[in-house]
Amino acid sequence: MDGRSVEEPLDLVRLSLEEKVLVKMRGDRQLEGTLHAYDQHMNMVLSNVVETLATVDVDDETGEELVKTAKRVLPMLYVRGDGVILVAPPHRA
């Protein structure tokens, strides 16, 4: 196997090392940052991370759903793999 071939799913993550990635997490969390390390459990180390947390509140009077998002920036983050749903290249606008 050469360094750029894909033979199993984790090879796609390996090809994203030192690249920006989008990580969708349980609990309506989304992380975008540079991937530095990972393991077979999808534990990861990311840097320059933007975390986005979406919350949905229901207005008691109208019953309307109000979606709020909160963002924070973290210089370095260890991500526990059991909360990871998806790892992908970031959205390109």
Backbone as ProteinMPNN parsed JSONL, in Angstrom:
{"seq_chain_A": "MDGRSVEEPLDLVRLSLEEKVLVKMRGDRQLEGTLHAYDQHMNMVLSNVVETLATVDVDDETGEELVKTAKRVLPMLYVRGDGVILVAPPHRA", "coords_chain_A": {"N_chain_A": [[0.849, -1.177, 0.0], [0.669, 2.146, -0.937], [1.394, 5.515, 0.256], [-0.798, 7.137, -0.408], [-3.016, 5.63, -1.081], [-6.315, 4.163, -0.753], [-7.632, 1.77, 1.209], [-9.193, 1.007, 3.302], [-11.795, 2.387, 5.432], [-10.648, 4.15, 7.439], [-8.384, 5.015, 6.162], [-9.124, 7.192, 4.639], [-9.38, 9.159, 6.57], [-6.735, 9.257, 7.418], [-5.549, 10.414, 5.173], [-6.336, 12.981, 5.555], [-4.764, 14.115, 7.479], [-3.099, 16.851, 8.989], [-4.665, 18.594, 7.602], [-7.559, 20.737, 7.128], [-10.575, 19.75, 8.698], [-14.031, 18.78, 8.996], [-15.943, 17.936, 11.727], [-18.651, 16.212, 12.783], [-20.575, 15.933, 15.669], [-22.173, 14.127, 18.389], [-25.116, 15.477, 19.968], [-25.708, 17.808, 18.575], [-23.364, 19.229, 17.947], [-20.657, 20.714, 16.209], [-17.458, 20.605, 14.829], [-14.725, 22.369, 13.473], [-11.545, 22.211, 12.269], [-7.922, 21.806, 12.238], [-6.648, 18.644, 11.624], [-4.532, 16.724, 13.591], [-3.867, 14.287, 14.8], [-5.122, 10.915, 15.192], [-6.919, 7.934, 16.2], [-7.868, 4.406, 16.071], [-10.29, 4.455, 17.347], [-11.386, 6.816, 16.74], [-10.657, 8.911, 18.362], [-9.353, 12.141, 18.487], [-6.96, 14.766, 17.798], [-7.231, 18.14, 17.418], [-6.457, 21.357, 16.038], [-6.773, 24.976, 16.143], [-9.624, 25.275, 16.353], [-13.039, 25.706, 15.57], [-15.887, 25.585, 17.313], [-19.255, 24.795, 16.974], [-22.37, 25.022, 18.4], [-25.63, 23.98, 18.321], [-28.819, 24.873, 19.494], [-32.219, 24.178, 20.236], [-35.048, 25.897, 21.053], [-38.404, 26.012, 22.229], [-40.96, 28.271, 21.731], [-43.176, 29.139, 24.219], [-45.623, 30.46, 23.918], [-46.253, 30.624, 21.138], [-45.484, 28.19, 20.138], [-43.518, 27.941, 18.341], [-40.418, 26.882, 16.941], [-37.252, 27.891, 17.963], [-34.146, 28.283, 16.744], [-30.943, 28.419, 17.959], [-27.535, 29.316, 17.681], [-24.313, 28.842, 19.002], [-20.955, 29.845, 19.098], [-17.52, 29.005, 19.606], [-13.997, 29.509, 19.855], [-11.177, 27.461, 19.901], [-7.802, 26.875, 20.74], [-6.53, 24.341, 20.796], [-7.677, 20.988, 20.84], [-8.765, 17.962, 22.287], [-10.563, 15.294, 21.088], [-12.971, 13.038, 22.057], [-13.554, 9.871, 20.768], [-16.017, 8.428, 20.889], [-18.106, 10.163, 20.605], [-18.118, 11.027, 18.026], [-19.662, 11.447, 14.904], [-19.306, 11.928, 12.175], [-16.63, 12.534, 9.895], [-15.267, 14.839, 7.724], [-14.115, 16.647, 4.76], [-13.993, 20.246, 5.082], [-16.853, 22.455, 4.513], [-17.067, 24.043, 1.394], [-17.491, 27.259, 0.281]], "CA_chain_A": [[0.0, 0.0, 0.0], [1.44, 3.39, -0.93], [0.915, 6.487, 1.229], [-1.995, 7.861, -0.833], [-4.095, 4.735, -1.498], [-7.398, 3.954, 0.201], [-8.043, 0.371, 1.255], [-10.194, 0.875, 4.356], [-12.355, 3.71, 5.728], [-9.76, 5.043, 8.191], [-7.391, 5.584, 5.247], [-9.611, 8.516, 4.24], [-9.027, 10.072, 7.655], [-5.272, 9.397, 7.361], [-5.224, 11.356, 4.101], [-6.713, 14.324, 6.005], [-3.832, 14.607, 8.501], [-2.553, 18.193, 8.762], [-5.62, 19.321, 6.755], [-8.784, 21.134, 7.815], [-11.66, 18.771, 8.636], [-15.29, 19.057, 9.666], [-16.307, 16.789, 12.561], [-19.991, 16.317, 13.368], [-20.591, 15.24, 16.948], [-23.473, 13.973, 19.044], [-25.558, 16.655, 20.712], [-25.763, 18.972, 17.677], [-22.095, 19.958, 17.958], [-19.873, 20.61, 14.984], [-16.109, 21.126, 15.006], [-13.947, 22.554, 12.258], [-10.181, 22.524, 12.657], [-6.853, 21.06, 11.581], [-6.459, 17.322, 12.22], [-3.122, 16.405, 13.831], [-3.705, 12.878, 15.174], [-6.35, 10.157, 15.413], [-6.685, 6.503, 16.385], [-8.921, 3.552, 15.524], [-11.539, 4.765, 18.045], [-11.708, 8.163, 16.271], [-10.143, 9.962, 19.227], [-8.615, 13.038, 17.598], [-6.395, 16.022, 18.268], [-7.468, 19.193, 16.434], [-6.018, 22.698, 16.426], [-7.509, 26.089, 15.531], [-10.962, 24.692, 16.263], [-14.262, 26.484, 15.755], [-16.964, 24.699, 17.754], [-20.59, 25.363, 16.812], [-23.371, 24.272, 19.152], [-26.992, 24.399, 17.974], [-29.849, 24.541, 20.474], [-33.579, 24.471, 19.777], [-35.996, 26.243, 22.111], [-39.779, 26.151, 21.747], [-41.667, 29.408, 22.307], [-44.358, 28.629, 24.912], [-46.843, 31.111, 23.443], [-46.559, 30.339, 19.729], [-45.098, 26.823, 19.778], [-42.516, 28.046, 17.278], [-39.066, 26.454, 17.302], [-36.227, 28.914, 17.799], [-32.829, 27.653, 16.671], [-29.858, 29.329, 18.332], [-26.208, 28.723, 17.558], [-23.245, 29.483, 19.766], [-19.638, 29.447, 18.585], [-16.332, 29.357, 20.377], [-12.74, 29.167, 19.187], [-10.25, 26.795, 20.817], [-6.514, 26.691, 20.064], [-6.196, 22.918, 20.702], [-8.781, 20.22, 21.406], [-8.773, 16.5, 22.207], [-11.94, 14.863, 20.85], [-13.2, 11.63, 22.382], [-14.115, 9.259, 19.573], [-17.369, 7.866, 20.967], [-19.082, 11.192, 20.251], [-17.953, 11.415, 16.62], [-20.617, 10.886, 13.949], [-18.829, 12.067, 10.804], [-15.431, 13.334, 9.629], [-15.305, 15.171, 6.295], [-13.484, 17.925, 4.428], [-14.915, 21.334, 5.439], [-17.703, 22.995, 3.45], [-16.454, 25.082, 0.555], [-18.556, 28.164, -0.173]], "C_chain_A": [[0.894, 1.24, 0.0], [0.765, 4.394, 0.01], [-0.38, 7.181, 0.86], [-3.157, 6.942, -1.22], [-5.107, 4.549, -0.365], [-7.836, 2.503, 0.116], [-9.088, 0.117, 2.332], [-10.649, 2.268, 4.76], [-11.418, 4.657, 6.482], [-8.644, 5.618, 7.329], [-7.822, 6.967, 4.77], [-9.29, 9.556, 5.306], [-7.519, 10.309, 7.645], [-4.861, 10.416, 6.3], [-5.569, 12.797, 4.476], [-5.802, 14.866, 7.102], [-3.209, 15.919, 8.053], [-3.409, 19.008, 7.789], [-6.799, 19.753, 7.622], [-9.839, 20.056, 7.626], [-12.888, 19.322, 9.362], [-15.666, 17.797, 10.431], [-17.692, 17.055, 13.134], [-20.032, 15.394, 14.577], [-22.025, 15.03, 17.423], [-23.838, 15.276, 19.738], [-25.549, 17.919, 19.886], [-24.527, 19.862, 17.787], [-21.377, 19.721, 16.647], [-18.524, 21.276, 15.236], [-15.466, 21.293, 13.64], [-12.554, 22.993, 12.682], [-9.191, 21.661, 11.903], [-6.6, 19.768, 12.343], [-4.971, 17.024, 12.36], [-2.896, 14.936, 14.164], [-5.073, 12.249, 15.357], [-5.962, 8.713, 15.707], [-7.893, 5.72, 15.883], [-10.273, 3.786, 16.19], [-12.084, 6.132, 17.644], [-11.474, 9.228, 17.337], [-9.266, 10.824, 18.334], [-8.02, 14.21, 18.36], [-6.545, 17.016, 17.128], [-6.894, 20.502, 16.952], [-6.831, 23.732, 15.661], [-8.962, 25.696, 15.289], [-12.041, 25.757, 16.449], [-15.352, 25.479, 16.098], [-18.283, 25.438, 17.604], [-21.579, 24.449, 17.513], [-24.742, 24.834, 18.807], [-27.947, 23.951, 19.07], [-31.205, 24.955, 19.915], [-34.447, 24.718, 21.002], [-37.375, 26.383, 21.481], [-40.429, 27.304, 22.496], [-42.969, 28.894, 22.916], [-45.662, 29.212, 24.362], [-47.224, 30.677, 22.034], [-46.271, 28.894, 19.34], [-44.037, 26.78, 18.691], [-41.142, 27.614, 17.79], [-38.075, 27.569, 16.995], [-34.867, 28.231, 17.848], [-31.771, 28.709, 16.979], [-28.54, 28.601, 18.144], [-25.221, 29.545, 18.375], [-21.925, 28.955, 19.22], [-18.573, 29.82, 19.597], [-15.112, 28.855, 19.622], [-11.784, 28.613, 20.232], [-8.926, 26.566, 20.1], [-6.141, 25.224, 19.863], [-7.306, 22.141, 21.41], [-8.54, 18.733, 21.218], [-10.233, 16.088, 22.095], [-12.052, 13.382, 21.179], [-14.021, 10.995, 21.261], [-15.532, 8.752, 19.681], [-18.46, 8.887, 20.671], [-19.052, 11.596, 18.791], [-18.979, 10.691, 15.752], [-20.015, 10.86, 12.552], [-17.562, 12.904, 10.764], [-15.387, 13.57, 8.131], [-14.453, 16.402, 6.033], [-14.474, 19.045, 4.756], [-15.731, 21.786, 4.232], [-16.938, 24.06, 2.683], [-17.577, 25.96, 0.02], [-18.182, 28.835, -1.474]], "O_chain_A": [[1.779, 1.367, 0.846], [-0.332, 4.132, 0.504], [-1.018, 7.769, 1.733], [-4.197, 7.439, -1.653], [-4.799, 4.75, 0.809], [-8.347, 2.055, -0.911], [-9.797, -0.888, 2.279], [-9.96, 3.244, 4.463], [-11.397, 5.853, 6.19], [-8.017, 6.605, 7.714], [-6.976, 7.826, 4.521], [-8.966, 10.7, 4.986], [-7.07, 11.438, 7.842], [-3.928, 11.191, 6.509], [-5.146, 13.732, 3.796], [-6.037, 15.963, 7.607], [-2.839, 16.082, 6.89], [-2.94, 19.993, 7.218], [-7.017, 19.214, 8.707], [-9.988, 19.508, 6.534], [-12.79, 20.201, 10.218], [-15.706, 16.71, 9.856], [-17.885, 18.012, 13.884], [-19.592, 14.246, 14.525], [-22.961, 15.661, 16.932], [-22.965, 16.084, 20.056], [-25.395, 19.008, 20.438], [-24.624, 21.088, 17.727], [-21.483, 18.649, 16.051], [-18.457, 22.374, 15.788], [-15.644, 20.457, 12.755], [-12.389, 24.006, 13.361], [-9.573, 20.879, 11.033], [-6.366, 19.784, 13.552], [-4.23, 17.063, 11.378], [-1.84, 14.39, 13.844], [-6.057, 12.934, 15.637], [-4.818, 8.313, 15.49], [-8.83, 6.3, 15.335], [-11.3, 3.363, 15.659], [-13.122, 6.561, 18.148], [-12.021, 10.327, 17.243], [-8.515, 10.3, 17.511], [-8.508, 14.597, 19.422], [-6.061, 16.787, 16.02], [-6.849, 20.732, 18.161], [-7.489, 23.418, 14.669], [-9.463, 25.774, 14.167], [-11.971, 26.59, 17.353], [-15.701, 24.626, 15.281], [-18.417, 26.575, 18.054], [-21.621, 23.246, 17.251], [-24.989, 26.027, 18.98], [-27.901, 22.806, 19.521], [-31.319, 25.957, 19.209], [-34.568, 23.861, 21.877], [-37.501, 26.821, 20.337], [-40.455, 27.326, 23.727], [-43.78, 28.283, 22.22], [-46.688, 28.531, 24.343], [-48.391, 30.393, 21.765], [-46.764, 28.422, 18.315], [-43.699, 25.712, 18.181], [-40.753, 27.932, 18.913], [-38.067, 28.121, 15.895], [-34.483, 27.668, 18.873], [-31.717, 29.758, 16.337], [-28.441, 27.404, 18.416], [-25.293, 30.773, 18.426], [-21.795, 27.769, 18.92], [-18.694, 30.798, 20.336], [-15.19, 27.898, 18.851], [-11.597, 29.197, 21.299], [-8.922, 26.106, 18.958], [-5.503, 24.886, 18.866], [-7.813, 22.572, 22.445], [-8.159, 18.288, 20.135], [-11.055, 16.489, 22.919], [-11.308, 12.565, 20.636], [-15.057, 11.526, 20.86], [-16.213, 8.646, 18.661], [-19.622, 8.515, 20.504], [-19.863, 12.413, 18.355], [-19.144, 9.475, 15.852], [-20.187, 9.885, 11.82], [-17.43, 13.873, 11.511], [-15.461, 12.622, 7.348], [-14.102, 17.125, 6.965], [-15.683, 18.817, 4.713], [-15.358, 21.539, 3.085], [-16.241, 24.882, 3.277], [-18.506, 25.467, -0.62], [-18.959, 29.629, -2.004]]}, "name": "protein", "num_of_chains": 1, "seq": "MDGRSVEEPLDLVRLSLEEKVLVKMRGDRQLEGTLHAYDQHMNMVLSNVVETLATVDVDDETGEELVKTAKRVLPMLYVRGDGVILVAPPHRA"}
